[in-house]
Amino acid sequence: MIEPKNSTNLKVKREHIDEFCQLIKNQIEYGGKKYAQGKDKEATDLICEGFGMEWRLGEMYKRLLRFKNIQKEYDMFKLAAECFLVWIQMGYHKKEEHDEDIDNYNKPKSKLI
């Protein structure tokens, strides 16, 4: 079992979310340059076109298992970047409303009779 090295709370999460997002952005930008296949696509875009989303999900599974075994920060960034790419490829970025898990907290509680 992977043991956390530090405890966390909402304050710590809020303090570091921007840093984490920037690291993911760096990963995506670097991958776009490193694996460029012309000016608009990278190798993984072409692979997904040929083999479907299952390939990308397999990549995510590989990263998850590698992180479990080695616990390299790099694999965590790659996994988060893959999640973003799936979100794009599934077209979720075009939705006006997203399936966020926050609605229940913002709605007034109904009173029990």
N, CA, C and O of each residue as an XYZ file, in Angstrom:
452
protein
N       0.835     -1.171      0.000
C       0.000      0.000      0.000
C       0.888      1.245      0.000
O       1.924      1.282      0.664
N       0.472      2.254     -0.747
C       1.206      3.515     -0.784
C       0.805      4.348      0.420
O      -0.372      4.642      0.628
N       1.787      4.716      1.194
C       1.544      5.548      2.372
C       1.802      7.008      2.021
O       2.838      7.327      1.438
N       0.870      7.905      2.368
C       1.121      9.322      2.111
C       2.292      9.829      2.946
O       2.483      9.415      4.089
N       3.063     10.723      2.362
C       4.219     11.275      3.065
C       3.837     12.480      3.910
O       4.533     12.819      4.867
N       2.730     13.126      3.559
C       2.267     14.303      4.283
C       0.756     14.253      4.406
O       0.071     13.715      3.537
N       0.246     14.811      5.478
C      -1.202     14.942      5.583
C      -1.610     16.192      4.815
O      -0.761     17.009      4.461
N      -2.882     16.343      4.562
C      -3.350     17.492      3.802
C      -4.648     18.011      4.386
O      -5.282     17.354      5.212
N      -5.028     19.173      3.956
C      -6.292     19.776      4.335
C      -6.659     20.772      3.240
O      -5.894     20.956      2.293
N      -7.809     21.408      3.356
C      -8.237     22.334      2.309
C      -7.278     23.502      2.123
O      -7.079     23.960      0.998
N      -6.691     23.982      3.184
C      -5.749     25.101      3.088
C      -4.555     24.715      2.220
O      -4.159     25.478      1.339
N      -3.985     23.548      2.460
C      -2.832     23.081      1.683
C      -3.228     22.887      0.220
O      -2.476     23.257     -0.681
N      -4.404     22.308     -0.018
C      -4.873     22.094     -1.396
C      -5.023     23.419     -2.129
O      -4.597     23.550     -3.276
N      -5.629     24.400     -1.468
C      -5.810     25.717     -2.095
C      -4.473     26.396     -2.373
O      -4.319     27.070     -3.391
N      -3.519     26.225     -1.487
C      -2.205     26.851     -1.660
C      -1.440     26.284     -2.861
O      -0.625     26.987     -3.459
N      -1.693     25.033     -3.217
C      -0.856     24.366     -4.221
C      -1.560     24.012     -5.517
O      -0.924     23.472     -6.422
N      -2.853     24.295     -5.642
C      -3.567     23.912     -6.860
C      -3.015     24.630     -8.093
O      -2.893     24.020     -9.156
N      -2.684     25.904     -7.967
C      -2.153     26.638     -9.121
C      -0.791     26.086     -9.560
O      -0.515     25.990    -10.755
N       0.043     25.731     -8.605
C       1.344     25.138     -8.920
C       1.159     23.813     -9.662
O       1.829     23.559    -10.663
N       0.256     22.976     -9.172
C      -0.007     21.679     -9.811
C      -0.524     21.882    -11.237
O      -0.066     21.214    -12.163
N      -1.475     22.801    -11.414
C      -2.020     23.067    -12.750
C      -0.937     23.565    -13.694
O      -0.928     23.200    -14.869
N      -0.028     24.389    -13.198
C       1.071     24.876    -14.040
C       1.997     23.728    -14.444
O       2.466     23.687    -15.581
N       2.258     22.813    -13.544
C       3.106     21.661    -13.871
C       2.444     20.776    -14.923
O       3.127     20.238    -15.794
N       1.129     20.622    -14.852
C       0.402     19.838    -15.860
C       0.459     20.577    -17.202
O       0.686     19.962    -18.244
N       0.255     21.883    -17.169
C       0.342     22.679    -18.400
C       1.724     22.528    -19.025
O       1.838     22.359    -20.239
N       2.767     22.586    -18.215
C       4.140     22.404    -18.713
C       4.286     21.042    -19.382
O       4.904     20.928    -20.441
N       3.717     20.011    -18.762
C       3.799     18.654    -19.303
C       3.126     18.570    -20.670
O       3.663     17.960    -21.594
N       1.957     19.180    -20.796
C       1.216     19.140    -22.061
C       1.959     19.922    -23.143
O       2.064     19.466    -24.282
N       2.467     21.087    -22.789
C       3.217     21.897    -23.757
C       4.484     21.173    -24.220
O       4.792     21.149    -25.411
N       5.208     20.588    -23.276
C       6.434     19.869    -23.624
C       6.118     18.673    -24.524
O       6.804     18.444    -25.520
N       5.082     17.913    -24.172
C       4.691     16.763    -24.990
C       4.293     17.172    -26.392
O       4.585     16.469    -27.360
N       3.619     18.319    -26.502
C       3.214     18.811    -27.812
C       4.408     19.128    -28.702
O       4.349     18.942    -29.918
N       5.486     19.604    -28.099
C       6.699     19.903    -28.863
C       7.506     18.628    -29.136
O       7.978     18.391    -30.248
N       7.646     17.823    -28.084
C       8.493     16.627    -28.187
C       7.941     15.624    -29.199
O       8.701     15.003    -29.942
N       6.619     15.468    -29.225
C       5.997     14.451    -30.077
C       5.253     15.063    -31.260
O       4.361     14.425    -31.819
N       5.603     16.286    -31.650
C       4.911     16.983    -32.729
C       4.937     16.175    -34.029
O       5.958     15.611    -34.420
N       3.784     16.144    -34.672
C       3.635     15.523    -35.986
C       3.000     16.566    -36.897
O       1.855     16.414    -37.324
N       3.726     17.594    -37.183
C       3.180     18.740    -37.893
C       2.858     19.822    -36.876
O       3.202     19.692    -35.701
N       2.202     20.885    -37.315
C       1.959     22.001    -36.402
C       0.714     21.824    -35.543
O       0.570     22.524    -34.541
N      -0.188     20.917    -35.895
C      -1.459     20.806    -35.177
C      -1.643     19.533    -34.365
O      -2.569     19.454    -33.558
N      -0.793     18.541    -34.555
C      -1.002     17.258    -33.878
C       0.306     16.723    -33.322
O       1.397     17.044    -33.794
N       0.150     15.903    -32.309
C       1.302     15.178    -31.796
C       1.038     13.692    -32.009
O      -0.058     13.297    -32.407
N       2.037     12.884    -31.743
C       1.950     11.450    -32.023
C       0.743     10.799    -31.339
O       0.064      9.972    -31.948
N       0.469     11.162    -30.083
C      -0.643     10.517    -29.388
C      -1.989     10.833    -30.036
O      -2.907     10.016    -29.967
N      -2.123     12.004    -30.664
C      -3.359     12.324    -31.383
C      -3.560     11.337    -32.533
O      -4.658     10.823    -32.742
N      -2.491     11.087    -33.265
C      -2.568     10.156    -34.394
C      -2.816      8.726    -33.925
O      -3.566      7.980    -34.554
N      -2.181      8.349    -32.816
C      -2.386      6.992    -32.287
C      -3.840      6.800    -31.881
O      -4.426      5.755    -32.161
N      -4.432      7.799    -31.222
C      -5.839      7.702    -30.813
C      -6.760      7.634    -32.019
O      -7.771      6.931    -31.994
N      -6.416      8.360    -33.071
C      -7.226      8.291    -34.288
C      -7.179      6.888    -34.880
O      -8.177      6.410    -35.419
N      -6.045      6.233    -34.786
C      -5.901      4.891    -35.348
C      -6.410      3.777    -34.446
O      -6.954      2.786    -34.933
N      -6.237      3.929    -33.132
C      -6.545      2.833    -32.209
C      -7.661      3.145    -31.217
O      -8.052      2.278    -30.435
N      -8.168      4.352    -31.239
C      -9.295      4.703    -30.384
C      -8.887      5.105    -28.975
O      -7.713      5.069    -28.606
N      -9.889      5.487    -28.209
C      -9.683      5.953    -26.840
C      -9.158      4.851    -25.925
O      -8.546      5.138    -24.897
N      -9.390      3.609    -26.287
C      -8.890      2.521    -25.451
C      -7.378      2.604    -25.292
O      -6.837      2.266    -24.239
N      -6.701      3.055    -26.345
C      -5.249      3.203    -26.253
C      -4.897      4.211    -25.167
O      -4.026      3.954    -24.336
N      -5.577      5.367    -25.172
C      -5.273      6.399    -24.179
C      -5.608      5.904    -22.778
O      -4.860      6.172    -21.837
N      -6.708      5.193    -22.625
C      -7.059      4.645    -21.314
C      -6.016      3.625    -20.862
O      -5.704      3.530    -19.675
N      -5.480      2.866    -21.814
C      -4.406      1.932    -21.499
C      -3.152      2.661    -21.033
O      -2.466      2.202    -20.120
N      -2.852      3.799    -21.660
C      -1.720      4.620    -21.229
C      -1.922      5.108    -19.801
O      -0.980      5.144    -19.009
N      -3.156      5.484    -19.480
C      -3.449      5.951    -18.127
C      -3.249      4.816    -17.118
O      -2.707      5.023    -16.033
N      -3.688      3.638    -17.488
C      -3.541      2.480    -16.606
C      -2.061      2.166    -16.386
O      -1.638      1.866    -15.269
N      -1.284      2.238    -17.461
C       0.161      2.005    -17.363
C       0.794      3.006    -16.403
O       1.592      2.628    -15.545
N       0.442      4.275    -16.544
C       0.997      5.308    -15.661
C       0.594      5.082    -14.213
O       1.393      5.276    -13.297
N      -0.645      4.674    -14.016
C      -1.131      4.416    -12.662
C      -0.356      3.278    -12.010
O       0.038      3.375    -10.847
N      -0.139      2.209    -12.751
C       0.621      1.079    -12.209
C       2.085      1.456    -11.971
O       2.688      1.045    -10.979
N       2.643      2.235    -12.886
C       4.025      2.659    -12.707
C       4.143      3.554    -11.472
O       5.089      3.423    -10.695
N       3.179      4.465    -11.291
C       3.228      5.318    -10.107
C       3.101      4.469     -8.838
O       3.784      4.723     -7.845
N       2.238      3.474     -8.875
C       2.075      2.596     -7.708
C       3.397      1.923     -7.353
O       3.736      1.802     -6.176
N       4.136      1.492     -8.353
C       5.384      0.764     -8.114
C       6.577      1.671     -7.808
O       7.398      1.347     -6.950
N       6.676      2.800     -8.503
C       7.886      3.612     -8.419
C       7.651      4.927     -7.678
O       8.570      5.471     -7.065
N       6.437      5.430     -7.735
C       6.038      6.684     -7.087
C       6.827      7.886     -7.571
O       7.241      8.730     -6.777
N       7.035      7.959     -8.896
C       7.690      9.129     -9.484
C       6.647     10.210     -9.734
O       5.574      9.949    -10.277
N       6.980     11.406     -9.333
C       6.103     12.554     -9.540
C       5.757     12.702    -11.025
O       4.629     13.054    -11.371
N       6.717     12.437    -11.888
C       6.542     12.540    -13.340
C       5.338     11.738    -13.816
O       4.551     12.230    -14.624
N       5.186     10.515    -13.330
C       4.065      9.676    -13.766
C       2.727     10.263    -13.324
O       1.723     10.115    -14.020
N       2.710     10.918    -12.188
C       1.492     11.576    -11.724
C       1.123     12.723    -12.668
O      -0.048     12.900    -13.003
N       2.122     13.505    -13.097
C       1.856     14.595    -14.032
C       1.372     14.059    -15.371
O       0.452     14.614    -15.972
N       1.989     12.987    -15.835
C       1.561     12.372    -17.095
C       0.121     11.873    -16.981
O      -0.666     12.039    -17.913
N      -0.221     11.275    -15.869
C      -1.585     10.776    -15.656
C      -2.592     11.925    -15.658
O      -3.647     11.820    -16.283
N      -2.277     13.013    -14.968
C      -3.169     14.170    -14.944
C      -3.307     14.775    -16.343
O      -4.398     15.188    -16.735
N      -2.205     14.826    -17.095
C      -2.254     15.347    -18.460
C      -3.125     14.444    -19.336
O      -3.889     14.938    -20.165
N      -3.015     13.139    -19.160
C      -3.854     12.199    -19.911
C      -5.330     12.432    -19.593
O      -6.167     12.381    -20.494
N      -5.658     12.685    -18.337
C      -7.057     12.972    -17.966
C      -7.561     14.193    -18.719
O      -8.682     14.191    -19.228
N      -6.748     15.229    -18.792
C      -7.117     16.433    -19.539
C      -7.353     16.103    -21.011
O      -8.332     16.559    -21.602
N      -6.459     15.314    -21.599
C      -6.585     14.978    -23.015
C      -7.834     14.146    -23.286
O      -8.481     14.336    -24.316
N      -8.183     13.242    -22.401
C      -9.430     12.484    -22.547
C     -10.622     13.439    -22.473
O     -11.569     13.312    -23.250
N     -10.577     14.388    -21.547
C     -11.643     15.371    -21.398
C     -11.847     16.128    -22.715
O     -12.978     16.353    -23.146
N     -10.726     16.520    -23.351
C     -10.807     17.213    -24.639
C     -11.346     16.280    -25.724
O     -12.275     16.636    -26.447
N     -10.761     15.087    -25.834
C     -11.131     14.173    -26.912
C     -12.567     13.684    -26.802
O     -13.180     13.337    -27.811
N     -13.099     13.653    -25.613
C     -14.495     13.256    -25.438
C     -15.452     14.423    -25.704
O     -16.669     14.239    -25.699
N     -14.909     15.612    -25.934
C     -15.734     16.765    -26.259
C     -16.328     17.488    -25.063
O     -17.183     18.357    -25.233
N     -15.893     17.149    -23.862
C     -16.459     17.780    -22.670
C     -16.153     19.273    -22.607
O     -16.894     20.026    -21.975
N     -15.081     19.708    -23.247
C     -14.731     21.133    -23.237
C     -15.753     21.981    -23.995
O     -15.753     23.205    -23.868
N     -16.618     21.347    -24.776
C     -17.637     22.066    -25.540
C     -18.952     22.218    -24.779
O     -19.852     22.931    -25.224
N     -19.061     21.558    -23.650
C     -20.302     21.632    -22.869
C     -20.429     22.987    -22.197
O     -19.431     23.584    -21.794
N     -21.659     23.470    -22.078
C     -21.887     24.718    -21.353
C     -21.947     24.469    -19.852
O     -21.559     25.330    -19.064
N     -22.427     23.305    -19.457
C     -22.470     22.939    -18.043
C     -21.701     21.636    -17.875
O     -21.759     20.751    -18.729
N     -20.987     21.533    -16.776
C     -20.149     20.356    -16.540
C     -20.689     19.537    -15.375
O     -21.436     20.039    -14.534
N     -20.301     18.281    -15.343
C     -20.743     17.345    -14.315
C     -19.930     17.519    -13.041
O     -19.355     16.561    -12.525
N     -19.886     18.726    -12.547
C     -19.104     18.977    -11.339
C     -19.814     18.395    -10.124
O     -21.042     18.317    -10.075
N     -19.033     18.000     -9.174
C     -19.571     17.436     -7.936
C     -19.705     18.536     -6.886
O     -19.278     18.377     -5.742
N     -20.306     19.652     -7.295
C     -20.458     20.767     -6.360
C     -21.908     21.206     -6.214
O     -22.242     21.943     -5.286
N     -22.772     20.760     -7.123
C     -24.154     21.231     -7.118
C     -24.861     21.010     -5.796
O     -25.600     21.881     -5.337
N     -24.647     19.865     -5.180
C     -25.350     19.552     -3.935
C     -24.952     20.490     -2.801
O     -25.726     20.686     -1.864
N     -23.783     21.058     -2.870
C     -23.317     21.951     -1.817
C     -23.855     23.368     -1.996
O     -23.974     24.119     -1.027
N     -24.178     23.729     -3.227
C     -24.652     25.079     -3.506
C     -26.166     25.210     -3.444
O     -26.688     26.319     -3.328
N     -26.872     24.096     -3.521
C     -28.329     24.133     -3.481
C     -28.822     24.195     -2.042
O     -28.232     23.586     -1.149
N     -29.902     24.929     -1.822
C     -30.467     24.960     -0.467
C     -30.940     23.563     -0.063
O     -31.466     22.816     -0.887
N     -30.753     23.227      1.177
C     -31.187     21.929      1.684
C     -32.714     21.912      1.794
O     -33.313     22.871      2.281
N     -33.338     20.828      1.344
C     -34.779     20.725      1.529
C     -35.083     20.313      2.961
O     -34.337     19.555      3.581
N     -36.168     20.817      3.458
C     -36.535     20.505      4.841
C     -37.299     19.196      4.887
O     -38.166     18.943      4.051
N     -36.976     18.373      5.856
C     -37.702     17.126      6.048
C     -38.980     17.413      6.816
O     -38.989     18.212      7.753
N     -40.051     16.758      6.412
C     -41.335     16.964      7.105
C     -41.509     15.926      8.192
O     -42.523     15.928      8.890
